[in-house]
């Protein structure tokens, strides 16, 4: 009886370890958001299931992170990343899934979300970054891109990603010109 109980506890412990490692494999440890592997996994799952009619996809990039890192150190840069993640979560987590897919790059998949709902979430993000800006040495500003489309094409998540990414970099380019 003791041996069976012990084996059962060992199996349960091993199962918990496996689940913990699986969760860590898909989580960005700095922000608690999903990571690039989680984004790719979820995108593939959504495309395979095909139950969603319309998808909005938003991408973000922190403006001036390199300047913050170079001026104040990487600890200040990490705080900026955490602040951006907090604002993205606050603005979008009720509508979709948030990911940090690179150093200062974020993406949100918004299944069955309209353009208007996505725009309202973008506005909430800007309000949050404006509030958080006061606590950071260089402020907090994010460039954004948004694409909305139907899920009737193969690879539609990545098509939306490319559209949103292109829009974000066009906005970033205009911001650079504006401040020269």
LOFIMI-321161 format. One record per residue (C-alpha): residue in one letter; chain; x, z, y. Coordinates in pm, 1 decimal, always signed. Last residue first. Example, Ala and Ser with C-alpha at 12.3 -4.5 7.8 and 13.67 -1.06 7.14 Angstrom:
   residuo   cadena         xx         zz         yy
         s        A    +1367.0     +714.0     -106.0
         a        A    +1230.0     +780.0     -450.0
END
This chain:
   residuo   cadena         xx         zz         yy
         x        A    +1452.2    -3702.6    +6541.1
         x        A    +1149.2    -3483.1    +6461.2
         x        A     +884.4    -3756.6    +6434.4
         x        A    +1109.9    -3982.5    +6229.9
         x        A    +1164.4    -3707.2    +5972.6
         x        A     +789.2    -3629.9    +5959.4
         x        A     +708.4    -3997.2    +5904.7
         x        A     +946.1    -4007.2    +5608.2
         x        A     +791.6    -3692.0    +5460.1
         x        A     +446.7    -3850.4    +5490.1
         x        A     +568.9    -4161.4    +5305.9
         x        A     +730.6    -3933.2    +5047.0
         x        A     +399.9    -3755.5    +4983.2
         x        A     +203.7    -4081.4    +4959.3
         x        A     +450.9    -4216.7    +4701.9
         x        A     +425.5    -3895.6    +4499.8
         x        A      +45.2    -3912.2    +4507.1
         x        A      +45.9    -4271.6    +4382.4
         x        A     +311.1    -4202.2    +4115.8
         x        A     +120.9    -3895.9    +3992.5
         x        A     -204.8    -4090.9    +3984.3
         x        A      -38.6    -4350.0    +3760.0
         x        A     +108.5    -4065.7    +3551.3
         x        A     -236.6    -3915.4    +3496.8
         x        A     -387.3    -4260.1    +3427.1
         x        A     -154.3    -4340.4    +3134.4
         x        A     -417.9    -4564.1    +2978.3
         x        A     -698.5    -4642.6    +3216.5
         x        A    -1052.9    -4506.4    +3232.1
         x        A     -970.9    -4167.6    +3379.6
         x        A    -1102.5    -4244.0    +3723.0
         x        A     -899.5    -4184.1    +4032.0
         x        A     -795.0    -3946.2    +4304.3
         x        A     -446.3    -3933.7    +4453.4
         x        A     -304.9    -3668.9    +4682.5
         x        A      +35.1    -3630.2    +4842.5
         x        A     +183.5    -3330.4    +5011.8
         x        A     +480.0    -3222.2    +5219.2
         x        A     +518.8    -2847.9    +5231.5
         x        A     +614.7    -2621.7    +5519.3
         x        A     +720.1    -2260.8    +5507.4
         x        A     +899.6    -2095.6    +5798.4
         x        A    +1274.7    -2110.0    +5856.5
         x        A    +1342.7    -1736.3    +5816.4
         x        A    +1033.6    -1673.4    +5601.2
         x        A     +769.9    -1407.0    +5665.8
         x        A     +591.1    -1591.4    +5948.5
         x        A     +548.0    -1899.2    +5733.1
         x        A     +323.0    -1712.1    +5487.9
         x        A      +22.8    -1745.0    +5720.6
         x        A      +85.4    -2117.1    +5785.9
         x        A     +150.0    -2176.0    +5417.6
         x        A     -188.0    -2018.8    +5339.9
         x        A     -376.6    -2228.4    +5594.9
         x        A     -204.8    -2545.6    +5470.4
         x        A     -300.4    -2461.6    +5112.4
         x        A     -662.0    -2394.1    +5209.0
         x        A     -669.8    -2738.5    +5377.5
         x        A     -536.6    -2901.3    +5060.4
         x        A     -811.2    -2720.4    +4865.4
         x        A    -1072.1    -2867.8    +5100.8
         x        A     -918.5    -3214.5    +5054.1
         x        A     -941.4    -3174.9    +4675.7
         x        A    -1307.1    -3074.7    +4698.1
         x        A    -1378.6    -3374.2    +4924.8
         x        A    -1193.2    -3618.8    +4697.5
         x        A    -1397.5    -3494.0    +4403.0
         x        A    -1271.2    -3272.8    +4121.3
         x        A    -1349.5    -3358.6    +3758.6
         x        A    -1000.3    -3255.2    +3646.2
         x        A     -760.6    -3131.1    +3916.4
         x        A     -399.9    -3159.8    +3798.5
         x        A     -164.3    -2983.6    +4038.4
         x        A     +197.9    -3078.7    +4096.4
         x        A     +497.1    -2894.7    +4240.1
         x        A     +845.5    -2995.2    +4345.2
         x        A    +1097.5    -2754.6    +4495.5
         x        A    +1343.6    -2740.8    +4205.4
         x        A    +1139.9    -2938.6    +3954.3
         x        A     +804.1    -2953.2    +3778.7
         x        A     +641.4    -2640.7    +3917.9
         x        A     +290.3    -2665.4    +3778.1
         x        A      -65.4    -2578.7    +3882.7
         x        A     -378.0    -2631.6    +3671.2
         x        A     -714.8    -2708.4    +3820.3
         x        A    -1000.8    -2608.5    +4047.7
         x        A     -979.9    -2227.4    +4054.4
         x        A     -600.2    -2247.6    +4062.4
         x        A     -589.4    -2473.5    +4369.4
         x        A     -553.9    -2288.1    +4700.5
         x        A     -424.0    -1951.2    +4581.0
         x        A     -199.8    -2107.3    +4317.9
         x        A      -50.9    -2349.0    +4573.5
         x        A       -2.5    -2063.3    +4819.7
         x        A     +173.2    -1844.2    +4563.4
         x        A     +390.3    -2134.1    +4447.7
         x        A     +497.2    -2200.1    +4807.9
         x        A     +586.3    -1832.9    +4852.7
         x        A     +784.5    -1829.6    +4527.0
         x        A     +978.7    -2141.1    +4633.5
         x        A    +1049.8    -1986.8    +4975.5
         x        A    +1165.1    -1666.5    +4807.7
         x        A    +1400.1    -1872.2    +4590.4
         x        A    +1542.7    -2035.8    +4902.4
         x        A    +1604.1    -1693.5    +5058.3
         x        A    +1787.2    -1587.0    +4740.9
         x        A    +1972.3    -1918.7    +4745.6
         x        A    +2151.3    -1839.8    +5068.9
         x        A    +2048.9    -1811.4    +5433.8
         x        A    +2190.1    -2127.5    +5592.6
         x        A    +2266.4    -2357.3    +5298.8
         x        A    +1966.3    -2245.0    +5091.4
         x        A    +1733.8    -2262.9    +5392.9
         x        A    +1866.9    -2608.2    +5488.3
         x        A    +1823.3    -2726.3    +5127.8
         x        A    +1464.1    -2599.0    +5126.3
         x        A    +1376.5    -2790.0    +5445.7
         x        A    +1033.6    -2917.0    +5344.4
         x        A     +898.5    -2792.0    +5013.1
         x        A     +760.1    -3073.6    +4799.0
         x        A     +402.3    -3104.3    +4685.0
         x        A     +200.1    -3324.5    +4451.0
         x        A     -177.5    -3339.4    +4412.2
         x        A     -371.1    -3506.9    +4132.2
         x        A     -743.5    -3565.3    +4140.5
         x        A     -913.6    -3668.5    +3820.2
         x        A    -1243.7    -3840.1    +3751.5
         x        A    -1443.9    -3891.8    +3432.2
         x        A    -1287.7    -3631.1    +3205.9
         x        A    -1357.4    -3627.8    +2832.1
         x        A    -1075.6    -3868.2    +2739.3
         x        A     -921.2    -3638.4    +2481.0
         x        A     -594.4    -3832.5    +2456.2
         x        A     -546.0    -3858.9    +2830.8
         x        A     -614.0    -3490.1    +2883.2
         x        A     -380.2    -3390.1    +2599.6
         x        A      -99.3    -3615.0    +2727.2
         x        A     -132.5    -3473.4    +3078.1
         x        A     -136.7    -3118.1    +2940.4
         x        A     +183.4    -3167.9    +2739.6
         x        A     +361.5    -3344.0    +3026.8
         x        A     +260.7    -3072.2    +3273.8
         x        A     +356.3    -2797.0    +3028.7
         x        A     +700.5    -2954.1    +2975.4
         x        A     +743.3    -2981.2    +3353.1
         x        A     +669.9    -2609.6    +3400.2
         x        A     +340.9    -2419.0    +3421.1
         x        A     +328.9    -2165.0    +3699.5
         x        A     +467.0    -1811.9    +3667.9
         x        A     +680.2    -1872.3    +3975.8
         x        A    +1037.6    -1789.7    +3873.5
         x        A     +981.8    -1808.6    +3497.0
         x        A     +834.7    -2158.3    +3497.7
         x        A     +614.2    -2146.9    +3191.6
         x        A     +579.7    -2391.5    +2901.4
         x        A     +864.3    -2273.7    +2675.1
         x        A     +793.1    -1915.2    +2777.2
         x        A     +442.8    -1937.3    +2629.9
         x        A     +579.1    -2072.9    +2301.2
         x        A     +843.5    -1799.9    +2291.4
         x        A     +577.6    -1532.8    +2342.2
         x        A     +350.1    -1689.5    +2080.8
         x        A     +635.0    -1694.8    +1828.2
         x        A     +727.3    -1336.0    +1907.1
         x        A     +364.7    -1227.9    +1864.1
         x        A     +347.9    -1405.0    +1525.9
         x        A     +669.5    -1239.8    +1414.2
         x        A     +530.2     -897.5    +1510.1
         x        A     +203.1     -969.5    +1323.7
         x        A     +393.3    -1085.6    +1016.2
         x        A     +610.6     -774.1    +1028.2
         x        A     +301.9     -553.3    +1062.7
         x        A     +141.4     -722.6     +761.2
         x        A     +458.0     -684.3     +554.8
         x        A     +470.7     -312.0     +643.8
         x        A     +106.0     -265.3     +551.1
         x        A     +163.2     -439.8     +220.8
         x        A     +469.8     -224.8     +149.6
         x        A     +283.3      +94.5     +236.5
         x        A       +0.0       +0.0       +0.0
END
